[in-house]
Amino acid sequence: MTRIDGRKPDELRPVKITPNFNKFAEGSCLIELGNTMVLCTASVEDKVPPHVKQGGWITAEYSMLPRANRERSRRDISKLKLAPRSAEIQRLIGRSLRSSADLLALGEHTVTIDCDVLQGDGGTRTASVTGGFLALALACRKLVEQGELERMPLKDFVSGISAGVVDNVPLLDLCYEEDSRAMVDMNCVMSADGRIIELQATGEGRPYTLEEQQRLLELCKKGNAELCRLLRQYVEL
């Protein structure tokens, strides 16, 4: 099939990462996948939540600007509660980033990753994981350089990407037009060596087969490997 933007089935959208996008945050980046744009910042506090008895903590918040989509959406604050979708996504980001960390090595620090979608064209949650990891790594690198940490508290690179079945064809990195008519939708977070951290897969238009699931996983593994190679250009662990 011919994709709307001319890509091959196993091809990522053009990826652009601008590190240190925010001058005040301990770590930050602007990540762009095609027309999706997410600003990720990492903020460090010298304290931990009450439930953390040893080491540090990593958490995340996620939101979309009102005109990140084709029509204006209301801010969560105007509804006096966090939207269920935002709550689910920020828990995903936090879990994914904690999986890469040695929380004992982080010491008594809390790192909060804020992921704000400036423009959404599909794949915002996985772009947030990828950009959020880089913001986290840059913040941790700064703590090491300042002498607050003895070593980097991150064990491996982490990234996320989407895939799906559109018109019965497995595709990598769906844009909005593809995602909105996908029969099967998958979001996959992986470590740099291809181990799965989080997998979300749904048969939205029809059930899917084990063979289709395996093909989608292979696409995600290829896409995440490319993203992790790109992340290595900006920080060393």
Disulfide bonds with the S-S distance in Angstrom:
none
